Amino acid sequence: MKNYRNLIYSITIGTCTILGFQSCSKDWLKPEPKSFYTPEVALSNPEGLYAALTAAERNMRHEFFGDAAPIVTEMVQSDIAVEGTTDKAGPQMDMDISLLPDAQLNHTDFTKVGWYWFEAYKGIKYANTVIARVDFATFKDDAEKNAILGAAYFQRAYRYYKLVHQFGDVPFLDWEITEPKYDFNSYDRWSILKRLKKDLEFAYEWIPENVMRGKTSKAAAGVLLMKIAMELEDFDLAIKVGNEITVKHPLMKSRFTVNQSLPNTNLMFDLHSVEAKLDMTNTEGLMYVVSYPEAEGSARIETMRNAVPFWNNGNIKTPDGQTGTNVNVATGETDPTMNLNKTYGRGIGRLRPTWYSSNSLWRSDKEAEDMRGIHNKQSWRKMEDLRYNDPALKTKGSQWYGKNFIKNPSMSPEDTIRLWFSWPHYKVFVPDPLQATWTGGETPWYIYRSAEVYLLLAECYYWKSQPAMAATALNEVRTRAGAKPITAGEVNIGEILDERARELYYEEARHTELVRIAYTYAKTKKPCEIFGGRVYSLENFSGPGGVNSNIKQNGVNFWYDRVVSKSNFYNKGVKHKWAEYKISVHHVLWPVPAAAINANVKGVINQNIGYPGAERNEKPQIVPDEGTVLGPKAE
């Protein structure tokens, strides 16, 4: 591991970039020429190049792991959830205040919008280092070289796919930066997507099918290629790739792993268990990020801390006003479910589901038997399932010890938001045996699964106005979960998004996927049936912008309409003592951090419409066709 760390250190100091808010001294750019760890030496063979790729692959993990993981920001900027920590000012609730270019954009108690900007360009840096140096390394054959190059293309495309849906037009880098640079310019997002499509076609051809957990796979390149092809209206290519993936990687439809014999579990528990993500017979997992004790830089995922209500810390009271819960259990207690910490995880309610995702999504007529849903007591948990476990209650002989929680009718709005909601226990519960407080331990995590491929196929058929084919693809996922099939007449974009919400909670970057669909509506001008045939346009996509631009702005973009129509928080007057939940149409795209724009003194990085600084924008540049490198290649 020492060699690996020295190699990555060498790469990092040799490719500093103002896009990542980093500064470097020119002296740092002159490592000792005889050092084995200089890029010129260390990246001259497949082992060194794979080590650099490992840095990019490991970097992907940080989106899903830790307290206030960035994926939480993606979810609360959508229709399925909101920020639930109501004990302070600052968290992303009133977006007109939280999402400003000079606001705190990369902080646990605010938002991780800025994290996506910073970390994306870090990953792009790692990928570009490999791409620039692959021609100067020695390989046993072209297949080995092209596999490494394809994986680097995927890693770069993975970051740019997020960037162009989070920030729109952004600087495009396709070369290795070896000295400080202050003249970046924004590039047209559509031209970036066209370049990514060509890169991913190459990657999909050359990356191996079978790889170790955590490595870039052929199927992963195929999933990303599908999404980009769909946005560029090449639905036939996306369908071709999707069908190839599902043939080789069928859904897991029978119980597997050692968990199948556990009581009160089902196939969904199997699929989302730590064991399933390590099981090499799992045909459904297409790409993972990994974290376990032997993994370099391993981390705890903390899904329970983020997604479980804040039941501890004296917050839950018995009907007679006594403290109802404790992270510990009473001495001599033999019922393991009384240990709320190890049965459900100790949450803080950061990720608060909307009523849509926790209730109305699970229609009783079609989802009554759905193993993923709220009607299935094995999968979801609600606060009424938990029991008062404070040892002091037992000592006092309280009648409430061991009884199920009862909601206090006088609970404040702050407590109702943070303490009282349902959650998908089967998805977010990750054992945490090395910790006293269980908030979510070490585990691999799915980046892509075959289930999402079926949902992308359904969406392709929707755009092509083939509802019967769309229904068939949707029903592959639905019937596996125990839900009733839908008919062709029921297919619309809402049904597709509903299924994504049921299947991909805490997996998909929900904001990014809604924005992708918003752009496709605006580009194709397909009437949106769930909003009365409304037609969207690329012109004025972000609206007039500005504070309170949420007022009477329906119809500007699909993202806004979807979020406002499904969320029972945003723009509904829901407030507590710290903030009101509000979004505006221009939040479809996030603010480019002011630090990145201000430090770029010799170029122009555009700000998105609706945010201060957008008045200084210039026309974005166009990424040239394949074969043209914007910057100098390595020597």
C-alpha angles and dihedrals in degrees: 000000000000091000090049094050093048091049093052091045089054091050093046098053090043097056106041114163134187089222088075093048089248126139126199140188116235088233089065088060091066108072117179105286094222094051115120088218098062113114091242090063105026094048095050095095139041093259093058093044092050089051090056090048089051088060090056093045093048090048089061090065094067091071091069105029133081140019110326090005111201091248086069089064090051090053098046090049088064145053099279105063149005135208108279105189101107099169098089146031116254110051116122103273107111098043094190085069103029097048105057123128094244096040124107097280102168110046136112093235097043122031139309096221089113091048090064091055095046098042094043092060091044089057091045088053092055092047094047091051089059094042092050094049103038092093091057097052129088120243135178091235144342093270092062091047094047092048090057092044091048092051090051090050089053093050091051093045092048090060096042092048088060094041097053091050095043100038106013113212108030139165111282119213122185099163139064114268112215102171138034112290128193104171105080120149133196119256129208109267094221092056089048090053091050091054091047091052092056092046092050093048086059092045093049090053097050111027111099120253096225118051138153119273109279096026126112111266134200090243091053090055087049094053092051090045089053093054095048093044089052092054090049088052094247092132094155092060090048091051092048092051093043093053091049091052097048093050091056096035111039123184118269102250102165128062116265142166126054090287094074091087095052117109120249094020135112142186092289090058089052094049095050099039123111088245093056092053090053095043111105090203089066101112095181101064109090102174135001142184110223137218125166134128095276095048119103110255093001119192142189116252097214094199091149093052090053102037107032122082119259094257096152135067096064093295098124114069130193117241089264092053103258125137104270107191143045131180087234130059131235119271110266094018108149101181106094092202089067086070095083090177095062097030099051107003130248106277135183097202096244094144106052114186119224119239087254096060097038100040126359092046089067101067111197093221096058107015100043090110097033108131090209097055146090093254089063107081091196093062111032128047130204127192091254088066092064123083134218105261108166106138089220089066091056092047091052092046091240116181088225098063108114094008121124120264117271118201114243106234090212093055111139122245088251092055095041091055096045104031109033120060142096125254141188099259094179091059104042103034109106117167113243104194097160093060134068090218113050111220099144127305139209117316143137112257131208118251094173132008133182089248089069090049090059090050091050089050089052090052092050090054089047091056089047090051093243101132096169091058090045091053091050091054093045092049092057087067097035099051092045087059093046097254121136117261120256126224130238089253090061096054117114136130090271092058090050093049091046090055092048089052092050095047106032107040109150090005108071123061091241098191091050093050093048090050091049089055091045090056091047091053091048093047099044096035088217108167111251107229096194088062098045097273094307114176120213131204138205088229111090089004092158094039126229088310130203134111114324092011085141089084112108094339100129112142098034095104136352095236092062094044092049096048096046093045095051105032117085088199113047115084091349096108092256109155144152131194093287106040151345121240107247139155133180132209094254091060086081081092122037126234117267104238110261091226091064093049097043095049092049092084099162100045142038122251106185124232118221121257113270096035128095110269098035089110089073095056122130129204108283118246123243123245106234124236125281114294096039116103115203095210137033119290122234117272 
